[in-house]
Amino acid sequence: MAASWFSGMAMQPGVAALTLAGAVLLAIVLGLVLRQVTARMRTLRGQLLLITLAGVIVGALCAWQATTHMLLDAQLLGPVLVVLVITALVAAIIVLIASGSLSTAAARLAATVKAVEEGEREIRTEVGRRDEIGHVGAAIDALSVRLAELEAERERLDSERAVLLTSISHDLRSPLAALRAALESLVDGVAPDPERYLRSMEADVETLTHLVDDAFLVASISGGRLHLEQEVLDLGDCCDTAIEVLGPLADARQVRLALQVSDHVPVRGNVQALGRVLRNLIDNAVRHTPTGSTVTVTVDQDDEPRVRVVDEGPGFARDFLDRALDPWARADEARTRSTGGAGLGLAIAAGLVDAHGGRLWLDPGPGGRVTFTLPAA
């Protein structure tokens, strides 16, 4: 058969070249057609089988053309076609068997994508291939993980937003109600002591201003928009200033403020921000320590500058420690104007310390214990 083929090509080189060119052209045209047809087929197995059979059909057409142009002995056409049919059958069996894992992987990818679309985030493709299908499976798995993370983050933000709105509305309600009542009394002329009413309104306005300022500061800290100009400061001097500012509040509650400084402790920081941290911590300690007790502020430097504020109150409950530094968190959920602030003091202090590159933490009771460290200057 091979000898007849080569002798035919030797006798009619022009016809052989024309036949070869026609076969190449037919293969190109058929390839373009198959690309369109297979794009609409539902299974990879079907696509592979069709492509394989198309190749065999092209071979049969080439054999027929070779016989027509006497490049191949007509008596050999039958055996050639039989060989091609057998080849097609064997190729089909091989394709059907070998493409099983490919078809299964493709079906798994499709099922996983559908499940992800329906909101399932724990599903994985479990496609352990090293080819393009495996890469697609890995990408889908990574997408599922990322979507789960984003949904968890969204739920967290939604929860925080709900807490924020509830807390703000709760903390705004009391001073606004007091303002309205005092204003109505003044307008109606029924206020027995207008000067006292005005002073009360001024205090309510100051409370609202502090609440708005604190909420804005917390938002700036959470959003990473806080920029602090820093300089070299003495941490002991900062604590002494904060204690002096809060002296009248401590005296009114009959609480003693004690400062223990071992030595000069230099740090790089923002004097206003560190002052705010210390005032928040000392104010919180004064409000929760018993009358006649002492709030002790200790400044020292071991591995790094450290400040510890300790009171003699009941301290932080263990079940409150995990959320104590969250905005609007309060150990006593019965919010009143006389029992504490809006639950932003510790969150602001922790955020400002973090902005300095330090760390703030709470220890369980008895006794309120808050410690923060800062980088050394």
C-alpha positions in Angstrom: 0.0 0.0 0.0 2.8 2.4 0.9 4.7 1.6 -2.3 1.6 2.2 -4.4 1.1 5.5 -2.6 4.6 6.8 -3.1 4.8 5.6 -6.7 1.6 7.5 -7.5 3.0 10.6 -5.9 6.2 10.2 -7.9 4.3 9.9 -11.2 1.9 12.9 -10.6 3.7 15.4 -8.3 1.4 18.2 -9.4 -1.7 16.3 -8.6 -0.3 15.1 -5.3 0.5 18.7 -4.3 -3.0 19.8 -5.3 -4.5 17.0 -3.3 -2.4 17.9 -0.2 -3.3 21.6 -0.5 -7.0 20.6 -0.7 -6.7 18.4 2.3 -5.1 21.3 4.3 -7.8 23.7 3.2 -10.5 21.2 4.1 -9.0 20.7 7.5 -8.9 24.5 8.1 -12.5 25.0 7.0 -13.7 22.0 9.0 -11.8 23.3 12.0 -13.5 26.6 11.8 -16.9 25.0 11.5 -16.2 22.7 14.4 -15.1 25.6 16.6 -18.6 27.1 16.1 -20.4 23.8 16.5 -18.6 22.6 19.6 -19.1 25.9 21.3 -22.8 25.1 21.4 -22.4 21.5 22.6 -23.3 20.7 26.2 -20.5 18.2 27.0 -16.8 18.1 26.6 -17.0 14.4 25.7 -19.2 15.1 22.8 -16.9 17.8 21.6 -13.8 15.6 21.7 -15.7 12.7 20.0 -16.9 15.0 17.2 -13.4 16.4 16.6 -11.9 12.9 16.6 -14.4 11.6 14.1 -14.0 14.7 11.9 -10.3 14.0 11.7 -11.0 10.4 10.6 -13.6 11.7 8.0 -11.0 14.0 6.5 -8.6 11.1 6.2 -11.3 9.1 4.4 -11.9 12.0 2.0 -8.2 12.3 1.3 -8.0 8.5 0.6 -11.0 8.8 -1.8 -9.4 11.8 -3.6 -6.1 10.0 -3.8 -7.9 7.1 -5.6 -9.8 9.5 -7.9 -6.6 11.1 -9.0 -4.9 7.7 -9.3 -2.5 8.5 -6.5 -3.7 5.4 -4.7 -4.7 2.1 -6.3 -8.5 1.8 -6.3 -8.2 -1.8 -5.0 -6.6 -0.3 -1.8 -9.4 2.1 -1.1 -11.6 -0.5 0.6 -8.9 -1.7 3.0 -7.9 2.0 3.7 -11.5 2.8 4.6 -11.8 -0.3 6.8 -8.6 0.8 8.6 -10.1 4.3 9.0 -13.3 2.9 10.4 -11.5 0.8 12.8 -9.3 3.8 13.7 -12.5 5.9 14.3 -14.0 3.2 16.5 -10.8 2.8 18.6 -10.4 6.6 18.8 -14.0 7.0 20.0 -13.6 4.3 22.7 -10.3 6.0 23.9 -12.0 9.4 23.9 -15.0 8.2 25.8 -12.9 6.5 28.5 -10.1 9.1 28.7 -12.5 12.0 28.9 -14.4 10.6 31.8 -12.4 12.5 34.4 -12.5 15.7 32.3 -16.2 15.5 31.9 -16.7 14.8 35.7 -14.4 17.8 36.5 -16.4 20.1 34.2 -19.7 19.0 35.7 -18.3 19.6 39.2 -17.2 23.1 38.2 -20.6 23.8 36.8 -22.4 22.5 39.9 -20.0 24.5 42.2 -20.6 27.7 40.3 -24.4 27.2 40.5 -24.2 26.5 44.3 -22.1 29.7 44.8 -24.6 31.7 42.8 -27.3 30.4 45.1 -25.4 31.6 48.2 -23.6 28.5 49.3 -20.1 29.5 50.5 -18.7 26.3 52.0 -18.8 24.2 48.8 -15.6 23.4 47.0 -14.9 22.0 43.5 -12.6 19.3 44.8 -10.9 19.2 41.3 -7.3 18.1 41.8 -6.0 18.6 38.2 -2.9 20.3 37.1 -4.3 21.5 33.7 -6.5 24.5 32.9 -9.5 22.8 34.4 -7.6 22.4 37.6 -6.6 26.1 37.5 -10.3 27.1 37.0 -11.3 24.9 39.9 -8.7 26.5 42.2 -9.9 30.0 41.1 -13.5 29.1 41.9 -12.5 27.7 45.3 -10.5 30.9 46.0 -13.5 33.0 44.9 -15.8 31.0 47.3 -13.4 31.7 50.2 -13.2 35.4 49.4 -17.0 35.7 49.0 -17.4 34.0 52.4 -14.9 36.5 53.9 -16.6 39.5 52.3 -20.1 38.3 53.5 -18.8 37.9 57.0 -17.2 41.3 56.9 -20.5 42.8 55.6 -22.5 41.1 58.4 -20.0 42.4 60.9 -20.3 45.9 59.5 -24.1 45.7 59.4 -24.1 44.6 63.0 -21.7 47.4 64.0 -23.9 49.9 62.1 -27.0 48.7 63.9 -25.3 49.0 67.2 -24.0 52.5 66.2 -27.5 53.7 65.2 -29.1 52.2 68.3 -26.4 53.7 70.6 -26.4 57.1 69.1 -30.2 57.3 69.2 -30.2 56.1 72.8 -27.5 58.6 73.9 -29.0 61.5 72.0 -32.5 60.9 73.3 -32.0 62.1 76.9 -30.2 65.4 76.3 -32.5 66.2 73.4 -35.6 65.5 75.5 -34.2 67.6 78.3 -33.4 70.4 75.9 -36.9 70.3 74.5 -38.5 70.3 77.9 -36.4 73.2 79.1 -37.0 75.2 75.9 -40.7 74.7 76.1 -40.7 75.8 79.7 -38.8 79.0 78.8 -41.0 79.7 75.8 -44.2 79.2 77.8 -42.9 81.3 80.6 -43.4 78.6 83.2 -39.7 78.1 84.1 -39.3 79.0 87.8 -35.6 79.7 87.5 -34.7 80.7 83.8 -31.0 81.0 84.6 -30.9 77.4 86.0 -32.8 76.2 82.9 -30.3 77.9 80.6 -27.3 76.4 82.5 -29.0 73.0 82.1 -29.5 73.6 78.4 -25.8 74.6 78.0 -24.8 71.3 79.7 -27.0 69.3 77.4 -25.6 71.1 74.4 -22.1 70.3 75.6 -23.0 66.7 76.1 -24.3 66.5 72.5 -21.2 68.2 71.2 -18.9 65.7 73.1 -20.9 62.8 71.8 -20.7 64.0 68.1 -17.0 64.7 68.5 -16.4 61.3 70.0 -18.4 59.5 67.3 -16.4 61.4 64.6 -13.1 60.5 66.2 -14.1 56.8 66.4 -15.1 56.9 62.7 -11.7 58.5 61.8 -9.8 55.9 63.8 -11.8 53.0 62.3 -11.4 54.4 58.8 -7.6 54.9 59.2 -8.0 58.6 58.5 -6.4 59.8 61.8 -3.0 61.6 61.3 -1.1 62.6 64.4 1.8 65.0 64.4 4.4 63.5 66.9 7.2 64.9 69.0 9.4 63.7 71.9 7.4 63.9 75.1 7.9 62.9 78.7 5.2 60.3 79.6 5.3 61.2 83.3 4.5 64.9 82.5 1.6 63.8 80.3 0.2 61.8 83.2 0.7 64.6 85.7 -1.2 67.0 83.4 -4.1 64.6 83.0 -4.3 64.1 86.8 -4.4 67.8 87.3 -7.2 68.3 84.8 -9.3 65.5 86.5 -8.5 66.6 90.0 -11.8 68.4 90.5 -13.8 65.4 89.3 -11.9 63.1 91.6 -12.4 65.5 94.5 -16.1 65.7 93.9 -16.3 61.9 94.1 -13.9 61.9 97.1 -11.3 59.8 95.1 -7.6 60.2 95.5 -5.4 60.3 92.4 -1.8 59.0 92.9 1.0 59.2 90.3 4.0 56.9 90.5 6.9 57.7 88.1 10.1 55.9 88.4 12.2 58.0 86.0 12.1 60.2 82.9 10.3 58.2 80.3 10.6 59.7 76.8 8.2 58.7 74.0 7.3 60.0 70.6 3.7 61.0 70.5 1.0 63.6 70.1 0.5 65.6 73.3 -3.3 66.1 72.7 -3.9 62.5 71.7 -2.0 61.0 74.6 -3.7 63.5 76.9 -7.0 62.3 75.7 -6.0 58.7 76.3 -5.0 59.3 79.8 -8.0 61.5 80.6 -10.3 58.8 79.3 -8.7 56.0 81.3 -8.4 58.1 84.6 -12.0 59.4 84.2 -13.3 55.8 83.7 -11.4 54.7 86.8 -12.7 57.6 88.9 -16.3 56.8 87.9 -16.0 53.1 88.8 -13.9 53.2 92.0 -15.6 53.4 95.4 -15.8 56.7 97.3 -12.8 57.2 99.4 -10.5 54.9 97.4 -7.5 55.7 95.3 -6.8 55.6 91.6 -3.1 54.9 90.9 -1.3 55.8 87.7 2.0 54.1 87.3 4.6 55.1 84.6 7.7 52.9 84.1 9.9 51.7 81.4 11.1 48.1 81.2 11.3 46.8 77.6 9.2 49.7 76.5 7.4 52.7 78.0 4.3 51.6 79.9 1.4 53.3 81.8 -0.9 51.4 84.1 -4.1 52.8 85.6 -5.5 50.9 88.5 -8.6 51.6 90.6 -10.1 49.8 93.6 -13.5 49.1 92.1 -14.9 45.7 91.0 -12.9 45.8 87.8 -13.8 44.4 84.4 -15.9 41.2 84.2 -14.2 38.4 82.2 -17.2 38.2 79.8 -16.8 41.9 79.1 -13.1 41.9 78.3 -13.4 40.6 74.8 -15.7 43.5 73.7 -14.6 46.2 76.2 -12.6 48.0 73.5 -15.4 48.0 70.9 -17.2 51.3 70.2 -20.4 51.8 72.3 -19.6 48.8 74.5 -20.7 49.1 78.1 -20.6 46.6 80.9 -23.8 48.2 82.3 -26.3 48.2 79.4 -28.7 50.3 81.5 -27.6 53.6 79.9 -28.2 56.6 82.1 -26.6 60.0 82.1 -25.4 59.4 85.7 -23.9 56.0 85.4 -21.4 56.6 82.6 -20.7 57.8 79.1 -21.6 56.5 75.7 -19.2 53.6 75.7 -16.6 55.3 73.5 -13.9 56.2 76.1 -11.9 52.9 76.0 -12.4 52.5 72.3 -11.0 56.0 71.6 -8.1 55.4 74.0 -7.2 52.0 72.3 -7.5 53.6 68.9 -5.2 56.5 69.8 -2.6 54.2 71.4 -2.7 52.0 68.3 -2.2 55.1 66.1 1.0 55.7 68.0 2.2 52.2 67.3 1.4 51.0 70.9 -0.9 48.5 72.5 -3.7 48.8 75.1 -5.2 46.0 77.0 -7.4 45.3 80.0 -6.9 42.8 82.9 -9.8 41.2 84.8 -10.8 42.3 88.3 -10.8 42.7 91.2 -9.8 46.2 90.6 -10.0 48.0 87.3 -6.6 47.5 85.5 -5.8 49.1 82.1 -2.3 49.1 80.7 -0.9 50.6 77.5 2.6 50.6 76.0 4.2 53.0 73.5 7.4 52.8 71.4 10.4 54.4 73.0 11.6 57.7 71.7 
